Amino acid sequence: MTDSILAVMGPCIRSCCYQVGRDVWEPFTQRFRRDAVIDRDDGRYVDLIAANRAWLLRSGVHPENIDVLNACTHCSPEMFFSYRREGSTGRQLAFITLGEAK
């Protein structure tokens, strides 16, 4: 079943900008070990892509079936809304479609 699953992770706040407090990084560390938490001089940052990739792999999705759109919503104001950057939010749309296997 998981052989046919393709996963694409779209734009999100990336680890370059997602500094978090203990209330966020501690559960991430417990769930994903240290794979999804990065220590820097100014604090701890969460890597949502690493966390979701780990979750997909544990669920049986093959690594070659996982793709990532390399865009940080916080770093790209010309393309994306970001609550962390603007203090308010707009709306973004994502969709999933099913089709017959080829």
C-alpha positions in Angstrom: 0.0 0.0 0.0 2.7 2.6 0.9 4.6 1.8 -2.3 2.0 4.0 -4.1 2.0 6.9 -1.7 3.6 10.1 -2.9 4.1 12.9 -0.4 4.9 16.5 -1.2 5.6 19.0 1.6 4.7 22.5 0.5 5.9 25.9 1.7 6.0 26.3 5.5 8.0 28.2 8.0 11.5 26.6 7.9 14.0 26.0 10.6 15.8 29.2 9.6 13.0 31.2 11.1 11.0 28.9 13.4 12.5 29.8 16.8 10.4 28.3 19.6 10.1 28.0 23.3 10.4 25.0 25.5 6.6 24.4 25.3 7.1 23.6 21.6 10.6 22.1 21.3 10.3 19.7 24.2 7.3 17.8 22.6 9.1 17.8 19.3 12.2 16.3 20.9 10.2 13.6 22.6 8.3 12.7 19.4 11.1 13.0 16.8 14.2 12.8 19.0 16.7 15.6 18.1 16.1 15.3 14.4 13.6 18.1 14.3 15.1 20.5 16.9 18.1 22.6 16.1 20.2 24.4 18.8 21.6 27.8 18.0 23.3 30.4 20.1 20.1 32.5 20.2 17.7 29.6 21.0 16.1 26.4 19.6 14.4 26.1 16.3 12.0 23.4 15.0 12.5 21.8 11.6 8.9 21.0 10.4 10.2 19.4 7.3 12.5 17.0 9.2 9.6 16.2 11.6 7.2 15.4 8.8 9.7 13.4 6.8 10.4 11.3 9.9 6.7 10.7 10.4 6.2 9.7 6.7 9.2 7.3 6.8 7.9 5.7 10.1 4.6 5.3 8.3 6.2 3.3 5.5 6.5 5.9 2.8 9.6 5.3 0.7 12.2 8.1 0.9 12.2 8.5 -2.9 8.4 9.2 -2.8 8.9 12.2 -0.6 9.5 15.6 -2.2 9.9 19.0 -0.6 9.2 22.5 -2.1 12.1 24.5 -0.7 10.4 27.7 0.3 10.2 29.4 3.7 6.9 31.3 4.2 8.6 33.6 6.6 11.6 34.4 4.3 9.4 35.0 1.2 7.0 37.9 1.8 6.5 38.4 -1.9 5.0 34.9 -2.2 3.5 33.9 1.1 1.7 35.1 4.2 3.4 34.6 7.5 1.8 35.2 10.9 5.2 35.3 12.5 6.4 37.9 10.1 3.3 40.1 9.9 1.4 39.4 13.1 -1.7 38.6 11.0 -2.5 36.1 8.4 -4.0 35.7 5.0 -5.2 32.5 3.4 -3.3 29.9 1.5 -4.8 26.9 -0.4 -3.5 23.4 -0.8 -5.3 20.5 -2.3 -4.9 16.7 -2.7 -6.2 14.7 -5.6 -6.4 11.0 -6.2 -6.0 9.4 -9.6 -5.6 6.0 -11.1 -2.1 4.5 -10.8 -0.2 4.4 -14.1 
